[in-house]
Amino acid sequence: MAKGPGRTRRVGDLIQVELADILARETHDARFALVTILEVNVSPDLAHAKVFISVLEKEKARDIVDALNKASKYLRFHLAQRIELRIVPGLRFIYDDSAAHGQHISSLIDKALKNHD
């Protein structure tokens, strides 16, 4: 079976949904409640997945990413229980601050427009 970009995207979307649910319901680390999974990029061979996350408290981002990467085997095990793949990709968590940066830019624009009126 060919593993094209459509399949890797569908697998990434499935992992994103299931991983968000696992973090919300099956982990006992309160820090994980602050995590939003923005995107999951799966390698073409489906062996590896980069999980891009955002965190409500930016100053805790490094600590949370480290904790998620340490828990990746646990999370992968729970993913394997939920999704039907022969091999569940290894997970690597990466902090993505683009959402926070976009919010900051938007607030600066709003402030400039408000001062202009």
Phi and psi in degrees as a GROMACS rama.xvg file:
@    title "Ramachandran Plot"
@    xaxis  label "Phi"
@    yaxis  label "Psi"
@TYPE xy
-72.0055  139.668  ALA-2
-111.308  79.9928  LYS-3
-85.0043  -178.665  GLY-4
-59.9695  -31.4396  PRO-5
-64.1378  -41.7929  GLY-6
-67.2402  -44.838  ARG-7
-63.1876  -35.9592  THR-8
-66.7024  -42.8282  ARG-9
-64.5909  -41.5907  ARG-10
-64.6832  -42.1931  VAL-11
-61.0104  -42.5708  GLY-12
-63.9965  -41.8278  ASP-13
-63.7706  -44.318  LEU-14
-62.26  -40.5634  ILE-15
-59.0495  -47.6371  GLN-16
-65.1023  -48.8779  VAL-17
-68.6062  -38.6317  GLU-18
-66.3302  -38.3165  LEU-19
-61.5492  -40.9862  ALA-20
-67.4543  -41.0202  ASP-21
-62.1849  -44.535  ILE-22
-62.9688  -35.9821  LEU-23
-76.7878  -35.4318  ALA-24
-111  -27.962  ARG-25
-115.59  1.472  GLU-26
-107.964  153.43  THR-27
-110.032  8.52405  HIS-28
-90.3681  115.181  ASP-29
-62.4673  -26.016  ALA-30
-62.6929  -30.1346  ARG-31
-69.8239  -16.4913  PHE-32
-69.7281  -19.4108  ALA-33
-86.9173  0.155843  LEU-34
-96.3504  136.792  VAL-35
-119.787  128  THR-36
-87.2727  115.773  ILE-37
-85.1707  -40.6007  LEU-38
-164.129  151.734  GLU-39
-127.692  118.537  VAL-40
-103.454  121.831  ASN-41
-104.807  137.928  VAL-42
-66.4577  156.231  SER-43
-57.2577  -30.1191  PRO-44
-88.0958  4.53107  ASP-45
61.1215  21.3009  LEU-46
-90.4974  -25.2462  ALA-47
-134.438  146.57  HIS-48
-135.253  129.875  ALA-49
-96.1134  123.492  LYS-50
-108.061  110.005  VAL-51
-89.6018  126.762  PHE-52
-124.486  158.547  ILE-53
-122.301  151.297  SER-54
-129.386  137.451  VAL-55
-62.082  -41.2033  LEU-56
-104.827  98.128  GLU-57
-55.8892  -34.5964  LYS-58
-67.7921  -17.7172  GLU-59
-99.199  4.1241  LYS-60
-58.5231  -47.7193  ALA-61
-62.236  -43.4073  ARG-62
-62.1226  -42.146  ASP-63
-69.2501  -42.0811  ILE-64
-62.0747  -42.9553  VAL-65
-60.3623  -43.8928  ASP-66
-64.4205  -40.7857  ALA-67
-65.1237  -41.6092  LEU-68
-65.9213  -34.772  ASN-69
-69.2442  -30.721  LYS-70
-90.7185  6.88592  ALA-71
-61.9191  -35.7441  SER-72
-66.831  -40.3813  LYS-73
-61.7279  -46.8146  TYR-74
-66.2003  -38.7209  LEU-75
-63.6595  -40.6652  ARG-76
-59.5513  -46.0471  PHE-77
-68.1542  -33.4055  HIS-78
-63.1294  -41.5629  LEU-79
-61.6929  -28.979  ALA-80
-73.2047  -22.1054  GLN-81
-103.155  -31.7202  ARG-82
-114.317  149.495  ILE-83
-99.0221  84.8014  GLU-84
-128.843  146.005  LEU-85
-62.7714  -43.624  ARG-86
-128.773  124.678  ILE-87
-86.0287  130.083  VAL-88
-60.5614  147.964  PRO-89
-68.1534  144.398  GLY-90
-105.751  134.835  LEU-91
-130.658  120.923  ARG-92
-93.3335  136.118  PHE-93
-133.178  131.344  ILE-94
-77.2092  131.744  TYR-95
-123.707  111.343  ASP-96
-96.3941  14.4793  ASP-97
-64.4185  -34.7426  SER-98
-65.9442  -44.4971  ALA-99
-65.089  -39.6013  ALA-100
-64.9429  -42.2427  HIS-101
-61.7986  -40.3303  GLY-102
-62.9533  -41.4694  GLN-103
-62.9811  -45.6244  HIS-104
-61.7973  -43.1436  ILE-105
-61.6069  -41.5642  SER-106
-67.4565  -34.609  SER-107
-65.9369  -40.2844  LEU-108
-64.8759  -45.3724  ILE-109
-59.5772  -42.3788  ASP-110
-65.0365  -41.4024  LYS-111
-65.6778  -40.5197  ALA-112
-66.7667  -36.999  LEU-113
-67.0305  -40.9507  LYS-114
-72.4302  -25.2159  ASN-115
-72.5927  -32.5274  HIS-116
